[in-house]
Amino acid sequence: MTMNAIAELGKLAQMQSGLVTTRQAAAIGVQRMQMSRMSAAGVLERITHGVYRMAGAPEPEHEEILAAWLSVSDGARTADESAVVVAGTAAARLHGLGDLWVDVIDLVCARRRTSRNPRVRMRMLQLQPREITLIDGVPAMTPMRTIADLVEQWTDLSLVADALSDASSRGMVDLSELAIHLEPLAARDGMPDGETFAAQLAADAGLGVPA
């Protein structure tokens, strides 16, 4: 392994909050065994399977979510149909919505992918670009799409309302958009339509909803 390769590894990690994957390293000539040796020597710290943090780099906020996303996406920071997108409670955490426990890290993409991380749940889902936003370069569901995803995953609706309240305090609420996302879930949850469902969640969140 050349010093140039190590320097390239450092540059790559610098763009990813100090993190780098073994696949990214292999692409610049640093093999998995060399990564393991660097970890044993204290140059790298193993975060999860296939993801390391450079020694001396501060632990980034939401490191577990970022590492999980990197391990599947290899850092493809796009907000289009090909993106690996953070969803569910993990997306809510990135947005700062609610106080939801992230028991699994939901990642969605249009084609089948797998993860060796037991904390990651991969879901096949075709999102439209308007449903995706970048949070510090990481593709995540938009706030309203996140709220609908929490509903779809059977999250307690009182917790969903808390998340919606936080979204309101940050100027993130668009009830018309939320109604569109909730429309496919309305009948399942005993609501006549998405608009009524969105209005009920807004009322539960303490938001003023026009009559």
FIZA-62531 format. One line per field, with one value per atom (N, C-alpha, C): x, y, z; residue number from 0; chain. Coordinates in steps of 0.1 Angstrom, whole numbers, plus 2048, in hexadecimal, padded with zeros to 3 digits. Example, Ala and Ser with C-alpha at 12.3 -4.5 7.8 and 13.67 -1.06 7.14 Angstrom:
2
x c(884	87B	884	880	889	881)
y c(7C7	7D3	7DF	7EA	7F5	800)
z c(84E	84E	84E	847	847	84F)
nr c(0	0	0	1	1	1)
kette c(A	A	A	A	A	A)
//
This chain:
211
x c(809	800	809	807	80F	80A	813	80F	804	805	7FB	7ED	7EC	7E0	7DA	7E3	7DE	7D9	7E0	7DC	7CE	7CC	7BF	7B4	7B8	7AE	7AA	7B4	7B1	7A8	7AB	7A2	794	792	785	77E	784	77E	77A	783	780	773	76F	762	756	759	74E	74E	751	751	75B	766	770	76E	764	761	765	768	76B	768	764	760	76B	76B	775	774	768	767	76D	76A	770	77F	784	793	799	792	797	798	78F	78F	79B	7A1	7AE	7BA	7B9	7C4	7C7	7BE	7C0	7B7	7BD	7B5	7B0	7A6	7A0	7A9	7B3	7BD	7C5	7C8	7D0	7C7	7BB	7B2	7B1	7B1	7B1	7BE	7C9	7D6	7D6	7D1	7D1	7C8	7BD	7B4	7BC	7C3	7CA	7D5	7DB	7E5	7E0	7D3	7CD	7CB	7CE	7CD	7BE	7B7	7A8	7A1	794	78C	780	77D	772	765	75C	74F	744	744	73B	741	73B	740	743	750	754	755	753	754	75E	767	771	771	776	778	787	78C	79A	79D	7A8	7AC	7AE	7A9	7A9	79E	796	78A	77F	778	76E	762	75C	750	745	740	736	728	720	712	70B	703	6FC	706	711	71B	716	70E	709	700	6F8	6F0	6F8	702	70B	713	718	720	717	70B	702	6FF	6FD	6FA	706	712	71E	721	71E	721	719	70E	705	707	709	709	716	721	72E	72F	727	728	722	719	713	708	70C	704	6FB	6F1	6E8	6DA	6D1	6C4	6BA	6BD	6B5	6B0	6AA	6A4	6AE	6BB	6C5	6CB	6C7	6CD	6C9	6D3	6D0	6CC	6BF	6B9	6B6	6BA	6B7	6A8	6A1	693	68F	682	67D	682	684	689	697	69F	6AC	6AC	6A2	6A1	69B	692	68D	698	6A1	6AD	6B5	6B8	6C0	6BA	6AC	6A5	6A3	6A5	6A3	694	68D	67E	67B	674	670	67B	677	681	680	681	67E	68B	689	694	697	6A4	6A8	6AC	6A2	6A6	6AC	6A7	6AD	6AF	6B9	6BC	6B7	6AC	6A5	6AC	6B0	6B5	6AD	6A9	6A1	6A7	6A5	6AA	6A1	6A3	69A	69E	6AA	6AE	6B2	6B2	6B5	6C4	6C6	6D3	6D3	6DE	6DF	6E9	6E8	6F2	6F6	702	706	705	701	6FF	6F1	6F1	6E4	6DA	6DF	6D7	6D1	6D4	6CF	6C4	6B9	6AE	6AD	6AF	6AF	6A0	69B	68E	68F	688	687	67C	67F	674	679	671	674	66F	678	675	676	66F	670	67A	681	68B	685	679	672	670	672	670	67E	688	696	69C	6A3	6AB	6B9	6C3	6D0	6D2	6D6	6D9	6E8	6F0	6FE	704	6FE	702	6FC	6F5	6EF	6E0	6DD	6CF	6C6	6BB	6B1	6A3	699	68B	689	681	67D	676	674	66D	65F	657	649	649	653	653	658	660	664	659	650	645	63C	639	631	637	644	64B	64A	64B	649	63B	631	623	623	629	629	62F	63A	641	63A	62E	626	62C	633	637	62B	62C	621	61E	611	60D	60F	610	613	621	62A	638	63A	632	632	62D	623	61E	629	630	63C	646	649	652	64D	640	63A	63A	638	639	647	651	65F	661	65C	65D	657	64B	645	64D	654	65C	668	66C	677	673	666	661	661	660	661	653	648	63B	635	630	628	61D	611	606	601	602	5FD	606	613	61D	61B	619	617	60B	600	5F4	5F6	5FE	601	608	612	619	611	607	5FE	5F3	5F0	5E4	5E4	5EF	5EF	5ED	5EF	5EF	5E1	5D9	5CD	5C4	5C0	5B6	5BC	5C8	5CE	5CD	5CE	5CD	5C0	5B5	5A8	5A4	5AB	5A9	5A3	59A	593	59D	5A7	5B0	5BD	5C7	5D3	5D2	5C9	5C7	5C2	5B8	5B2	5BD	5C4	5CF	5D9	5DE	5E7	5E2	5D5	5CF	5CE	5CB	5CA	5D8	5E2	5F0	5F4	5F0	5F3	5EC	5E0	5D8	5DF	5E3	5E9	5F7	5FD	60A	608	5FB	5F9	5FA	5FA	5FB	5EE	5ED	5E1	5DE	5D3	5CF	5C3	5C4	5B8	5AC	5A0	594	590)
y c(7F4	800	80C	815	821	82D	836	842	84A	849	850	84A	83D	836	83A	83B	83F	84D	856	864	865	85D	85C	857	84E	849	854	85B	866	871	874	87E	879	86C	867	867	863	863	872	87B	889	88E	889	88D	885	87C	873	873	87E	880	876	873	86B	85C	858	84A	846	839	833	825	81F	811	809	7FC	7F4	7F3	7F4	7F5	801	80C	819	818	812	811	808	7FD	7F4	7FB	804	80C	815	818	820	819	80B	803	7FE	801	7FC	7F0	7E5	7D8	7D6	7CD	7CA	7C6	7BE	7B9	7C5	7CE	7DA	7E3	7E4	7EB	7E5	7D8	7D1	7D4	7D4	7D7	7E5	7EE	7FC	7FE	7F6	7F6	7F1	7E6	7E0	7EA	7F2	7FB	808	80A	816	821	81E	829	82A	81F	81F	819	81D	817	811	804	7FD	802	806	80B	800	7FA	7EF	7E7	7DC	7D4	7DC	7DD	7E4	7F3	7F9	807	80B	814	818	827	82C	83A	83D	847	84B	84F	84A	84E	85D	862	871	878	872	879	879	884	884	87B	875	86C	875	872	87B	879	883	881	876	86E	863	85A	857	84E	841	83B	82D	82E	838	839	83C	845	849	83C	835	829	81E	81D	813	817	824	829	827	82B	829	81B	812	804	7FE	804	7FF	808	815	81E	821	81F	824	832	83A	848	84F	848	84F	859	866	870	876	86F	874	874	87C	87D	87A	86E	86A	85C	856	849	83E	840	836	836	840	842	837	834	82D	838	837	841	83D	845	843	845	83C	83D	83B	83B	837	83F	838	83F	845	83F	844	851	853	85F	86A	866	86F	874	86B	86F	87A	877	880	88E	88E	89B	8A2	89A	89F	8A0	896	895	88B	88F	886	880	877	870	861	85D	84F	847	83B	831	82B	82C	826	817	80E	800	7F9	7FE	7F9	805	804	80F	80B	812	80F	816	80F	814	80F	818	814	817	80F	812	80B	80F	809	7FB	7F7	7E9	7E2	7D5	7CC	7CE	7D0	7D1	7CA	7C6	7BF	7C6	7C3	7C8	7BD	7BD	7B3	7B8	7C5	7CB	7C7	7C0	7BB	7C6	7D2	7DE	7E5	7E0	7E7	7DE	7E5	7DF	7E5	7DD	7E2	7E0	7EA	7E9	7EE	7E7	7EB	7F5	801	80B	815	818	822	82F	838	845	84F	859	864	86E	875	87F	889	88D	897	891	884	87D	87C	881	87F	88C	88E	89A	895	89E	89B	8A2	89A	89F	89D	8A8	8A7	89E	89E	895	887	884	876	877	86E	86E	869	870	86C	870	869	86D	87B	883	890	88F	89A	89A	894	898	893	885	881	873	86A	870	868	866	870	86F	864	864	859	84B	84B	83E	839	842	83E	837	83E	838	82B	829	81D	811	815	80B	808	80D	80A	811	81C	824	829	829	82F	83D	83F	84C	858	855	861	865	85B	85F	865	861	867	876	878	886	88E	889	890	894	88B	88E	899	898	8A2	8B0	8B0	8BD	8C3	8BA	8BF	8C4	8BD	8C2	8D0	8D2	8DF	8EA	8E7	8F1	8F5	8EC	8EF	8F4	8F6	8FB	8F1	8E4	8D9	8D3	8D8	8D2	8D7	8CD	8D0	8C6	8CA	8C0	8BA	8C2	8BD	8B2	8B4	8AA	89D	8A0	894	88C	893	88D	884	888	880	873	874	868	85F	865	85C	856	85B	856	846	840	831	82A	831	82B	82D	836	83B	830	828	81D	813	810	806	80B	818	81E	823	820	823	832	838	846	846	850	850	854	85C	861	867	86A	86F	87D	885	892	892	889	888	883	879	873	87E	886	890	89A	89E	8A7	8A2	895	88F	88E	88B	88B	899	8A3	8B1	8B5	8B1	8B5	8AE	8A1	89A	8A1	8A7	8AE	8BC	8C0	8CD	8D8	8D5	8DF	8E5	8F2	8F8	8F4	8EE	8E9	8F1	8F8	900	8F7	8FC	8F5	8F3)
z c(800	800	800	7F7	7F5	7FE	801	809	801	7F4	7EC	7EE	7EF	7F1	7FF	809	816	816	80F	80E	807	7FD	7F6	7FF	807	811	81B	81F	828	822	815	80E	80D	809	808	815	820	82D	831	82E	831	82C	820	81A	81F	828	82D	83C	843	851	858	851	856	854	84C	84A	83C	83A	82D	82D	822	821	81B	81D	817	808	803	7F4	7EE	7F5	7F0	7F1	7FC	7FD	7F2	7EF	7E5	7D8	7D5	7C8	7C7	7D2	7D1	7D4	7D5	7D6	7E5	7EE	7FC	7FE	800	801	810	811	81D	828	825	82F	834	82B	82F	838	835	83E	84C	84D	85A	861	85A	861	866	85E	862	86E	86F	87B	887	885	890	895	88C	890	895	895	89B	891	884	87A	876	877	874	880	881	88B	884	886	87F	886	87D	882	881	875	872	867	863	858	84C	848	83C	83C	848	84A	855	853	85D	85E	86A	86C	86D	867	868	876	87C	889	88A	895	897	892	889	884	88F	891	89B	897	8A1	89E	898	88C	886	88D	88D	891	889	890	889	882	888	881	87D	886	882	875	874	868	85C	85D	852	84E	858	854	84D	852	84C	83D	83B	82E	825	82A	822	81E	827	824	819	816	80B	7FF	800	7F5	7F0	7F8	7F5	7F2	7F9	7F9	7EC	7E5	7D9	7DE	7DE	7E4	7D9	7D5	7CB	7D1	7CB	7D0	7C4	7BE	7B3	7B5	7AA	7AC	7AF	7AC	7AE	7BD	7C5	7D2	7DC	7E5	7F1	7FB	800	808	816	820	82E	830	837	839	847	84A	857	863	86E	87A	878	870	86D	866	85C	856	85F	868	872	87B	87F	887	880	873	86B	86A	869	868	875	880	88E	891	88C	88F	899	8A4	8AE	8B6	8BF	8C7	8C6	8B9	8B6	8B7	8BD	8BE	8B1	8AD	8A0	8A3	8A3	8A6	899	88D	881	878	870	866	859	855	848	83D	833	826	81B	812	806	7F9	7EF	7E2	7D8	7CB	7C1	7BD	7BF	7BC	7C8	7C7	7D2	7D7	7E3	7E9	7F7	7FB	808	811	81E	827	831	835	83F	84E	84E	85C	861	86C	872	876	877	87B	86F	863	857	851	84D	846	839	82E	821	81B	815	80F	800	7F8	7EA	7E8	7E4	7E2	7D8	7CE	7C4	7C9	7CC	7D1	7C5	7C5	7BB	7C0	7B8	7BD	7C7	7C5	7CE	7DC	7DE	7EB	7F2	7EC	7F1	7F3	7FF	801	806	806	80B	818	822	82F	831	831	832	827	81C	811	810	81B	81B	816	80C	807	812	815	81F	819	81E	81B	820	818	81D	82A	831	83E	83D	833	832	82D	824	820	82C	834	840	84A	84C	854	84F	842	83C	83D	83C	83E	84C	856	864	865	85F	860	859	84E	846	84E	856	85E	86C	86D	879	886	884	890	897	8A5	8AD	8A8	8A5	89F	8A8	8B6	8BF	8BD	8BA	8B7	8AA	8A0	893	894	89C	89F	8A5	8AE	8B4	8AA	8A1	896	88D	88A	881	888	895	89D	89C	89D	89B	88D	883	876	874	87B	87A	880	88B	892	889	880	877	869	868	85B	850	854	84A	845	84B	849	83C	834	828	829	82E	830	822	818	80B	806	808	804	80D	81A	823	81F	81B	817	80B	802	7F6	7FB	804	808	811	818	821	819	80D	806	805	801	800	80D	818	825	82C	827	82E	831	827	829	834	833	83C	84A	84C	85A	85D	856	859	856	84D	849	83B	838	82B	820	823	819	81F	817	81C	822	81C	822	830	832	840	849	845	84D	851	847	84A	854	852	85B	869	86B	878	87F	877	87D	881	879	87C	889	88A	896	8A2	8A1	8AC	8B0	8A6	8A8	8AD	8AF	8B4	8AA	89D	893	890	88D	888	87A	878	86A	866	85A	855	854	857	856	847)
nr c(0	0	0	1	1	1	2	2	2	3	3	3	4	4	4	5	5	5	6	6	6	7	7	7	8	8	8	9	9	9	10	10	10	11	11	11	12	12	12	13	13	13	14	14	14	15	15	15	16	16	16	17	17	17	18	18	18	19	19	19	20	20	20	21	21	21	22	22	22	23	23	23	24	24	24	25	25	25	26	26	26	27	27	27	28	28	28	29	29	29	30	30	30	31	31	31	32	32	32	33	33	33	34	34	34	35	35	35	36	36	36	37	37	37	38	38	38	39	39	39	40	40	40	41	41	41	42	42	42	43	43	43	44	44	44	45	45	45	46	46	46	47	47	47	48	48	48	49	49	49	50	50	50	51	51	51	52	52	52	53	53	53	54	54	54	55	55	55	56	56	56	57	57	57	58	58	58	59	59	59	60	60	60	61	61	61	62	62	62	63	63	63	64	64	64	65	65	65	66	66	66	67	67	67	68	68	68	69	69	69	70	70	70	71	71	71	72	72	72	73	73	73	74	74	74	75	75	75	76	76	76	77	77	77	78	78	78	79	79	79	80	80	80	81	81	81	82	82	82	83	83	83	84	84	84	85	85	85	86	86	86	87	87	87	88	88	88	89	89	89	90	90	90	91	91	91	92	92	92	93	93	93	94	94	94	95	95	95	96	96	96	97	97	97	98	98	98	99	99	99	100	100	100	101	101	101	102	102	102	103	103	103	104	104	104	105	105	105	106	106	106	107	107	107	108	108	108	109	109	109	110	110	110	111	111	111	112	112	112	113	113	113	114	114	114	115	115	115	116	116	116	117	117	117	118	118	118	119	119	119	120	120	120	121	121	121	122	122	122	123	123	123	124	124	124	125	125	125	126	126	126	127	127	127	128	128	128	129	129	129	130	130	130	131	131	131	132	132	132	133	133	133	134	134	134	135	135	135	136	136	136	137	137	137	138	138	138	139	139	139	140	140	140	141	141	141	142	142	142	143	143	143	144	144	144	145	145	145	146	146	146	147	147	147	148	148	148	149	149	149	150	150	150	151	151	151	152	152	152	153	153	153	154	154	154	155	155	155	156	156	156	157	157	157	158	158	158	159	159	159	160	160	160	161	161	161	162	162	162	163	163	163	164	164	164	165	165	165	166	166	166	167	167	167	168	168	168	169	169	169	170	170	170	171	171	171	172	172	172	173	173	173	174	174	174	175	175	175	176	176	176	177	177	177	178	178	178	179	179	179	180	180	180	181	181	181	182	182	182	183	183	183	184	184	184	185	185	185	186	186	186	187	187	187	188	188	188	189	189	189	190	190	190	191	191	191	192	192	192	193	193	193	194	194	194	195	195	195	196	196	196	197	197	197	198	198	198	199	199	199	200	200	200	201	201	201	202	202	202	203	203	203	204	204	204	205	205	205	206	206	206	207	207	207	208	208	208	209	209	209	210	210	210)
kette c(A	A	A	A	A	A	A	A	A	A	A	A	A	A	A	A	A	A	A	A	A	A	A	A	A	A	A	A	A	A	A	A	A	A	A	A	A	A	A	A	A	A	A	A	A	A	A	A	A	A	A	A	A	A	A	A	A	A	A	A	A	A	A	A	A	A	A	A	A	A	A	A	A	A	A	A	A	A	A	A	A	A	A	A	A	A	A	A	A	A	A	A	A	A	A	A	A	A	A	A	A	A	A	A	A	A	A	A	A	A	A	A	A	A	A	A	A	A	A	A	A	A	A	A	A	A	A	A	A	A	A	A	A	A	A	A	A	A	A	A	A	A	A	A	A	A	A	A	A	A	A	A	A	A	A	A	A	A	A	A	A	A	A	A	A	A	A	A	A	A	A	A	A	A	A	A	A	A	A	A	A	A	A	A	A	A	A	A	A	A	A	A	A	A	A	A	A	A	A	A	A	A	A	A	A	A	A	A	A	A	A	A	A	A	A	A	A	A	A	A	A	A	A	A	A	A	A	A	A	A	A	A	A	A	A	A	A	A	A	A	A	A	A	A	A	A	A	A	A	A	A	A	A	A	A	A	A	A	A	A	A	A	A	A	A	A	A	A	A	A	A	A	A	A	A	A	A	A	A	A	A	A	A	A	A	A	A	A	A	A	A	A	A	A	A	A	A	A	A	A	A	A	A	A	A	A	A	A	A	A	A	A	A	A	A	A	A	A	A	A	A	A	A	A	A	A	A	A	A	A	A	A	A	A	A	A	A	A	A	A	A	A	A	A	A	A	A	A	A	A	A	A	A	A	A	A	A	A	A	A	A	A	A	A	A	A	A	A	A	A	A	A	A	A	A	A	A	A	A	A	A	A	A	A	A	A	A	A	A	A	A	A	A	A	A	A	A	A	A	A	A	A	A	A	A	A	A	A	A	A	A	A	A	A	A	A	A	A	A	A	A	A	A	A	A	A	A	A	A	A	A	A	A	A	A	A	A	A	A	A	A	A	A	A	A	A	A	A	A	A	A	A	A	A	A	A	A	A	A	A	A	A	A	A	A	A	A	A	A	A	A	A	A	A	A	A	A	A	A	A	A	A	A	A	A	A	A	A	A	A	A	A	A	A	A	A	A	A	A	A	A	A	A	A	A	A	A	A	A	A	A	A	A	A	A	A	A	A	A	A	A	A	A	A	A	A	A	A	A	A	A	A	A	A	A	A	A	A	A	A	A	A	A	A	A	A	A	A	A	A	A	A	A	A	A	A	A	A	A	A	A	A	A	A	A	A	A	A	A	A	A	A	A	A	A	A	A	A	A	A	A	A	A	A	A	A	A	A	A	A	A	A	A	A	A	A	A	A	A	A	A	A	A	A	A	A	A	A	A	A	A	A	A	A	A	A	A	A	A	A	A	A	A	A	A	A	A	A	A	A	A	A	A)
//
